[in-house]
Amino acid sequence: MKLSLAQSRSDTELLALIEISDNQAFNELYDRYWKQVFNAAYKQIKDISSAQDITQDIFTQLWLRNKDSKIENLSAYLFTAVRNQSYKLMAKQKRSSPILDVLMESEVSCDQADGQLLYKEFLHAYEALIDNLPDQQKIIFRKRFNQGLNTLEISTQLSLSPKTVRNHLGRALAKLKTALLISLILFMLV
């Protein structure tokens, strides 16, 4: 994240102006670093929509950050922010692993007749839980996990913002997580 020689104000000057809510200084800094921040985020998470969200969040935090904390090296600050936001997103995605993977693993372990019957009952309960989701969450959930579409594809198909799609997925997974965990535990105990 290097500066071109044609730019007249330093990062330090721009940051000082941002502290007093100078929009023009913020815009100059944003224009100077947006592409590098976006590219760094994209390299880590390989998803355009998520990289855009991370980039936007970083610049929002830069604008809203505590005025008492001084940034000594803006390039390092932005690189660290990208890394941290990317790790948070990846950790969140790992926590919400595809439920269908769990179901497939359960199906493989059901070699006996009783196991197959229990698996079918578990699958029926899973479908009933999905059917009880609010309509928008149900549609988005099925597109993501049954059809394998990513956030950007779903948002395009449904004319929603990618962030709205992620919010609906998060809510749906939160609702299903507890119920499925209990069902899976009961299924494994039988």
Backbone bond lengths (Angstrom), bond angles and torsions (degrees), N, CA, C in turn:
res aa  C-N    CA-C-N  psi(-1)  N-CA   C-N-CA  omega(-1)  CA-C   N-CA-C  phi
1 M - - - 1.445 - - 1.522 109.16 -
2 K 1.307 115.31 80.92 1.458 120.67 -176.79 1.516 110.43 -103.30
3 L 1.304 115.32 152.83 1.458 121.79 177.75 1.517 109.68 -89.69
4 S 1.327 115.89 145.74 1.459 117.42 172.55 1.523 108.77 -84.28
5 L 1.292 116.30 154.89 1.462 120.74 -176.82 1.525 112.40 -69.78
6 A 1.341 117.48 -18.81 1.457 120.87 -177.16 1.538 112.77 -73.40
7 Q 1.322 117.87 -17.38 1.456 120.25 -177.70 1.518 109.67 -81.29
8 S 1.342 115.34 133.24 1.457 119.17 -171.04 1.529 113.86 -87.96
9 R 1.319 118.23 -35.87 1.471 119.10 -176.81 1.520 110.69 -96.10
10 S 1.297 115.21 139.23 1.466 119.86 -179.93 1.531 109.83 -77.97
11 D 1.326 115.19 165.28 1.467 120.36 176.40 1.524 110.47 -58.63
12 T 1.327 116.38 -40.91 1.462 121.11 -179.26 1.521 111.18 -61.09
13 E 1.328 116.00 -42.49 1.470 119.83 178.08 1.526 110.49 -64.64
14 L 1.311 115.92 -43.76 1.466 119.70 -179.56 1.529 111.14 -64.54
15 L 1.326 117.34 -41.62 1.463 120.64 178.38 1.528 111.15 -62.63
16 A 1.321 116.53 -39.51 1.468 120.42 177.76 1.527 110.42 -62.98
17 L 1.317 116.71 -39.01 1.466 120.46 178.36 1.533 111.60 -70.75
18 I 1.313 116.45 -35.25 1.464 120.35 177.86 1.529 109.96 -64.80
19 E 1.317 116.66 -34.62 1.471 120.31 178.25 1.528 112.04 -59.03
20 I 1.326 117.00 -27.54 1.470 120.28 177.74 1.536 110.22 -103.05
21 S 1.340 114.91 24.08 1.467 123.23 174.28 1.526 114.18 62.27
22 D 1.317 116.56 42.34 1.463 121.55 176.91 1.537 108.68 -84.54
23 N 1.330 116.00 106.82 1.469 121.34 -178.21 1.525 112.49 -62.48
24 Q 1.308 117.00 -39.03 1.464 120.64 -178.09 1.533 110.43 -63.90
25 A 1.320 116.49 -40.83 1.463 120.11 178.23 1.533 110.21 -64.88
26 F 1.336 115.91 -41.71 1.467 119.57 178.07 1.530 110.16 -61.83
27 N 1.328 116.78 -45.35 1.466 120.42 -179.74 1.522 111.56 -60.84
28 E 1.330 116.44 -39.57 1.464 120.30 178.68 1.528 110.71 -64.52
29 L 1.325 116.46 -43.37 1.455 120.73 178.91 1.528 110.41 -66.52
30 Y 1.321 116.45 -41.22 1.468 122.02 178.43 1.528 109.90 -60.33
31 D 1.337 116.45 -48.86 1.466 120.58 179.50 1.526 111.61 -61.94
32 R 1.298 116.41 -34.64 1.458 122.31 -177.59 1.524 111.58 -69.87
33 Y 1.344 117.55 -37.56 1.466 120.96 -170.23 1.519 115.84 -115.53
34 W 1.335 118.75 -9.20 1.454 119.59 -173.73 1.523 111.97 -54.85
35 K 1.303 116.84 -49.93 1.465 120.65 -175.44 1.533 111.59 -61.53
36 Q 1.334 116.65 -42.75 1.468 119.46 -179.63 1.536 111.46 -66.09
37 V 1.332 116.10 -40.14 1.470 119.60 179.46 1.529 109.48 -65.95
38 F 1.325 116.49 -46.06 1.463 120.20 178.80 1.533 110.72 -59.56
39 N 1.325 117.20 -47.93 1.473 120.72 -179.35 1.521 111.56 -60.40
40 A 1.329 117.16 -41.45 1.470 120.41 178.85 1.525 110.65 -63.69
41 A 1.332 116.88 -41.59 1.467 120.48 178.89 1.524 110.49 -66.35
42 Y 1.320 116.25 -43.19 1.467 119.76 -179.45 1.529 111.42 -63.45
43 K 1.319 117.43 -39.29 1.469 120.59 179.42 1.525 110.91 -60.94
44 Q 1.328 116.50 -32.69 1.462 118.81 -177.61 1.522 113.40 -83.33
45 I 1.351 117.17 -37.20 1.462 117.96 -173.12 1.527 115.08 -111.90
46 K 1.323 117.69 -12.04 1.473 122.97 174.22 1.534 113.38 57.61
47 D 1.329 117.27 35.10 1.463 121.62 176.96 1.526 107.80 -141.71
48 I 1.323 116.55 118.74 1.466 121.10 -174.79 1.518 111.63 -60.71
49 S 1.308 116.53 -47.16 1.461 120.48 -176.99 1.533 111.38 -62.08
50 S 1.305 116.46 -45.70 1.463 120.28 179.22 1.529 111.09 -66.18
51 A 1.324 116.71 -38.16 1.470 120.20 177.91 1.522 110.57 -63.83
52 Q 1.332 116.66 -39.21 1.468 119.79 176.79 1.524 111.00 -64.58
53 D 1.335 116.67 -41.80 1.464 120.54 178.69 1.528 111.39 -62.82
54 I 1.318 115.86 -43.84 1.465 120.42 179.30 1.520 110.05 -62.15
55 T 1.328 116.29 -45.31 1.468 121.10 179.83 1.523 110.55 -59.67
56 Q 1.318 116.04 -46.73 1.465 120.20 -179.99 1.524 110.99 -62.52
57 D 1.329 116.73 -42.58 1.469 120.68 179.09 1.525 111.53 -62.00
58 I 1.314 116.53 -40.71 1.467 120.39 -178.72 1.525 110.47 -63.92
59 F 1.322 116.60 -44.84 1.465 118.71 -179.99 1.529 111.85 -70.99
60 T 1.316 116.69 -31.92 1.471 119.30 174.55 1.520 109.82 -64.56
61 Q 1.325 116.96 -44.03 1.464 120.62 177.92 1.524 111.15 -63.60
62 L 1.318 116.39 -36.95 1.462 120.16 178.21 1.528 110.02 -62.13
63 W 1.321 116.81 -41.31 1.465 121.31 179.40 1.527 111.32 -69.52
64 L 1.336 116.21 -39.96 1.467 120.90 -174.24 1.530 114.20 -93.13
65 R 1.314 117.23 -6.50 1.472 120.54 -172.00 1.523 112.57 -56.78
66 N 1.303 113.44 160.66 1.465 121.05 179.83 1.525 109.63 -62.66
67 K 1.298 116.25 123.61 1.469 121.29 -176.56 1.536 112.42 -67.34
68 D 1.327 117.11 -16.11 1.459 120.70 179.55 1.527 112.52 -76.38
69 S 1.321 116.57 -23.60 1.466 118.75 -178.13 1.527 109.38 -93.24
70 K 1.293 115.77 114.95 1.468 122.43 -178.69 1.519 109.96 -84.61
71 I 1.310 115.81 141.74 1.458 121.99 175.26 1.524 106.41 -99.57
72 E 1.308 115.00 117.52 1.465 120.66 -178.93 1.533 111.36 -83.01
73 N 1.327 116.67 -40.63 1.454 121.85 -176.41 1.527 107.85 -131.47
74 L 1.322 117.49 101.53 1.459 121.66 -174.66 1.525 112.11 -62.41
75 S 1.307 118.25 -41.27 1.469 120.77 179.12 1.524 110.85 -58.70
76 A 1.312 116.87 -45.52 1.466 121.18 179.54 1.530 110.63 -66.05
77 Y 1.331 116.09 -40.57 1.466 120.91 178.77 1.528 109.85 -59.97
78 L 1.331 117.26 -48.27 1.461 121.24 -178.25 1.526 111.45 -65.81
79 F 1.332 116.90 -42.03 1.463 120.60 178.83 1.529 110.37 -61.89
80 T 1.326 116.84 -43.56 1.466 121.17 179.26 1.525 110.76 -65.46
81 A 1.326 116.99 -40.54 1.461 121.02 178.62 1.529 110.95 -63.01
82 V 1.327 116.74 -42.13 1.468 120.50 177.44 1.521 109.90 -61.56
83 R 1.302 116.40 -48.41 1.468 120.57 -179.08 1.531 110.54 -58.88
84 N 1.332 116.84 -47.71 1.464 120.45 -178.22 1.527 112.30 -64.22
85 Q 1.325 116.95 -44.69 1.468 120.70 179.68 1.534 110.44 -64.66
86 S 1.320 116.66 -39.18 1.471 120.35 179.22 1.520 110.58 -65.21
87 Y 1.326 117.19 -43.97 1.464 120.38 178.62 1.521 111.22 -63.19
88 K 1.320 117.08 -40.57 1.471 120.33 177.83 1.522 110.60 -60.78
89 L 1.321 116.27 -44.92 1.461 120.15 -179.71 1.523 110.97 -64.44
90 M 1.327 117.41 -45.03 1.458 120.63 -179.59 1.529 111.06 -64.21
91 A 1.320 117.20 -39.01 1.464 120.46 177.70 1.525 110.39 -64.58
92 K 1.313 116.13 -41.31 1.464 120.60 178.95 1.522 110.27 -63.63
93 Q 1.326 117.27 -41.36 1.457 120.77 179.32 1.527 111.67 -66.30
94 K 1.325 117.16 -34.51 1.467 119.98 178.41 1.524 110.88 -68.62
95 R 1.341 116.57 -36.30 1.464 120.13 178.62 1.516 110.92 -65.98
96 S 1.310 117.62 -30.58 1.463 121.09 -179.28 1.524 109.37 -105.41
97 S 1.332 115.10 57.68 1.461 119.76 -179.02 1.522 109.70 -66.02
98 P 1.315 117.33 153.52 1.458 120.64 -177.54 1.523 112.27 -56.94
99 I 1.295 115.34 127.32 1.457 121.64 -177.42 1.519 110.42 -66.35
100 L 1.313 116.32 -31.67 1.463 118.92 -179.16 1.524 112.23 -63.21
101 D 1.336 117.72 -28.79 1.466 120.31 175.90 1.518 110.73 -62.43
102 V 1.325 116.00 -41.85 1.467 121.04 178.22 1.522 109.10 -62.71
103 L 1.325 116.63 -42.92 1.466 120.16 179.77 1.523 111.28 -63.17
104 M 1.319 117.19 -41.38 1.462 120.12 -179.97 1.529 111.04 -64.82
105 E 1.331 116.48 -40.34 1.460 119.95 177.47 1.519 110.39 -62.57
106 S 1.329 116.47 -38.98 1.459 120.51 178.76 1.514 110.75 -65.95
107 E 1.335 117.10 -39.00 1.461 121.41 -179.27 1.529 110.39 -63.74
108 V 1.307 117.35 -40.39 1.466 121.63 -179.39 1.528 110.73 -64.25
109 S 1.335 117.15 -34.46 1.463 120.18 -177.14 1.523 112.58 -82.08
110 C 1.313 118.97 0.50 1.465 122.87 -177.35 1.524 110.61 -102.03
111 D 1.316 117.03 74.24 1.451 119.99 -178.07 1.526 112.16 -86.09
112 Q 1.313 117.47 -25.57 1.457 120.88 -177.13 1.522 110.49 -85.45
113 A 1.313 117.14 161.26 1.462 122.62 -178.73 1.525 110.78 -60.35
114 D 1.343 116.45 -43.73 1.464 119.38 178.88 1.524 110.60 -63.09
115 G 1.307 115.44 -38.81 1.454 120.08 179.72 1.525 111.58 -62.52
116 Q 1.337 116.38 -40.75 1.462 120.31 178.75 1.522 111.13 -64.55
117 L 1.326 116.60 -40.50 1.464 120.71 178.59 1.525 110.30 -64.78
118 L 1.329 115.81 -44.51 1.466 119.73 178.59 1.527 111.49 -64.30
119 Y 1.328 115.95 -38.36 1.454 119.45 178.41 1.534 110.53 -62.66
120 K 1.332 116.38 -43.04 1.468 119.93 179.07 1.525 110.64 -62.83
121 E 1.317 117.00 -39.39 1.466 120.18 177.09 1.531 110.91 -64.94
122 F 1.329 115.27 -41.49 1.463 119.72 178.06 1.529 110.55 -62.84
123 L 1.329 116.90 -43.39 1.458 121.76 179.21 1.531 110.65 -63.65
124 H 1.332 116.36 -39.27 1.471 120.45 176.82 1.535 110.27 -63.17
125 A 1.318 117.53 -42.34 1.476 121.32 178.33 1.535 110.24 -64.18
126 Y 1.319 116.56 -39.80 1.470 121.71 177.38 1.527 110.40 -60.15
127 E 1.322 117.12 -47.39 1.468 121.13 179.33 1.529 110.74 -63.22
128 A 1.327 117.22 -38.64 1.469 120.75 178.87 1.526 110.35 -64.42
129 L 1.334 116.80 -39.12 1.466 120.21 177.89 1.529 110.83 -63.36
130 I 1.309 116.88 -42.53 1.471 120.48 178.65 1.528 110.07 -64.63
131 D 1.334 116.54 -41.71 1.464 120.41 -179.81 1.522 112.18 -63.31
132 N 1.336 117.59 -23.42 1.467 121.02 179.87 1.527 113.24 -86.68
133 L 1.319 117.10 -3.30 1.466 119.87 176.56 1.530 109.27 -70.66
134 P 1.338 117.68 154.47 1.468 119.17 172.13 1.536 109.65 -57.43
135 D 1.329 116.37 150.92 1.469 121.55 -171.91 1.525 113.53 -50.87
136 Q 1.326 117.43 -49.49 1.472 120.68 -176.94 1.526 110.73 -63.23
137 Q 1.331 117.07 -42.97 1.465 120.30 179.08 1.523 110.60 -64.86
138 K 1.322 116.68 -39.86 1.462 121.29 -179.67 1.528 110.26 -62.55
139 I 1.320 116.83 -46.62 1.470 121.14 -179.32 1.528 110.19 -61.77
140 I 1.320 116.24 -48.19 1.467 120.78 -178.33 1.521 110.80 -64.81
141 F 1.331 117.14 -42.97 1.462 121.62 179.57 1.529 110.53 -59.54
142 R 1.329 117.14 -46.97 1.469 120.62 -178.77 1.539 111.41 -65.68
143 K 1.333 116.48 -38.87 1.465 119.15 178.55 1.526 110.44 -64.60
144 R 1.319 116.79 -37.62 1.466 120.30 -177.96 1.521 111.65 -74.22
145 F 1.332 116.99 -50.18 1.461 119.45 -170.41 1.528 114.07 -97.72
146 N 1.318 118.77 -25.36 1.463 119.40 177.98 1.527 110.96 -91.59
147 Q 1.343 116.34 -40.44 1.461 120.27 -178.32 1.525 112.78 -95.12
148 G 1.331 117.97 -13.43 1.455 122.08 176.84 1.517 114.48 74.60
149 L 1.333 117.51 21.88 1.462 120.16 179.30 1.524 110.53 -78.29
150 N 1.321 116.94 149.53 1.462 119.99 176.47 1.528 109.68 -89.67
151 T 1.319 116.57 174.99 1.460 122.51 -175.63 1.519 112.07 -57.88
152 L 1.307 117.07 -44.16 1.460 120.71 -178.05 1.531 111.22 -65.26
153 E 1.322 117.35 -41.93 1.464 121.00 178.70 1.531 111.09 -63.35
154 I 1.319 116.29 -42.77 1.472 120.63 179.00 1.519 110.01 -64.62
155 S 1.335 116.53 -46.05 1.466 119.31 -178.29 1.523 111.16 -62.18
156 T 1.320 117.64 -36.36 1.460 121.51 177.86 1.529 110.82 -67.31
157 Q 1.329 116.39 -46.00 1.462 120.36 -179.39 1.526 112.64 -63.09
158 L 1.339 116.23 -37.92 1.464 120.19 -174.94 1.526 113.36 -99.12
159 S 1.319 117.08 1.88 1.475 122.16 -178.62 1.531 111.49 56.18
160 L 1.322 115.10 47.25 1.458 122.50 177.25 1.518 108.65 -122.59
161 S 1.317 116.15 160.51 1.459 118.58 175.23 1.533 108.38 -74.55
162 P 1.318 117.39 150.03 1.468 119.96 177.83 1.530 112.19 -57.84
163 K 1.316 116.60 -34.87 1.468 119.79 179.63 1.530 110.52 -65.18
164 T 1.326 117.20 -39.00 1.469 120.97 177.19 1.523 110.11 -63.33
165 V 1.332 116.55 -41.67 1.463 120.66 178.01 1.526 109.84 -61.13
166 R 1.339 116.91 -46.18 1.472 120.00 179.29 1.524 111.15 -62.59
167 N 1.326 117.35 -39.04 1.468 120.14 178.83 1.530 110.81 -63.09
168 H 1.335 116.88 -44.56 1.465 120.05 178.66 1.529 110.88 -63.15
169 L 1.332 116.80 -42.45 1.466 119.87 178.15 1.522 111.30 -61.74
170 G 1.329 115.82 -42.80 1.461 119.97 179.52 1.516 111.88 -61.33
171 R 1.325 116.24 -43.84 1.472 119.89 179.00 1.519 111.30 -65.64
172 A 1.329 116.59 -42.65 1.465 120.34 179.62 1.527 110.70 -62.28
173 L 1.324 116.00 -45.53 1.476 119.57 179.78 1.521 111.66 -64.15
174 A 1.320 116.59 -38.18 1.469 119.42 178.62 1.525 110.60 -62.84
175 K 1.332 116.81 -41.21 1.467 120.81 179.82 1.523 111.46 -67.34
176 L 1.327 115.42 -40.57 1.459 119.49 -176.64 1.522 113.48 -78.86
177 K 1.301 115.95 -28.32 1.465 121.04 -172.97 1.522 112.06 -56.70
178 T 1.295 117.09 -52.95 1.461 120.62 -176.98 1.516 110.96 -65.07
179 A 1.330 116.41 -48.01 1.459 119.72 -178.09 1.528 111.55 -62.98
180 L 1.306 117.53 -42.23 1.463 120.53 179.98 1.523 112.19 -69.72
181 L 1.306 116.21 -36.69 1.464 119.09 178.82 1.516 110.47 -62.15
182 I 1.314 116.29 -44.76 1.464 120.34 178.43 1.522 110.06 -62.96
183 S 1.335 116.77 -45.32 1.471 120.70 178.96 1.515 111.83 -62.39
184 L 1.334 117.03 -41.71 1.458 120.85 -179.53 1.525 111.14 -66.18
185 I 1.318 116.48 -40.05 1.469 120.01 178.03 1.538 109.84 -62.83
186 L 1.331 116.14 -45.90 1.465 119.27 178.10 1.516 110.74 -62.73
187 F 1.331 116.80 -39.40 1.453 121.83 179.39 1.536 110.28 -62.46
188 M 1.301 117.70 -43.30 1.464 122.03 -178.19 1.537 111.60 -70.94
189 L 1.313 117.81 -29.86 1.453 120.97 -179.02 1.519 112.66 -74.89
190 V 1.308 116.74 -24.99 1.463 120.20 -176.03 1.490 111.88 -79.38
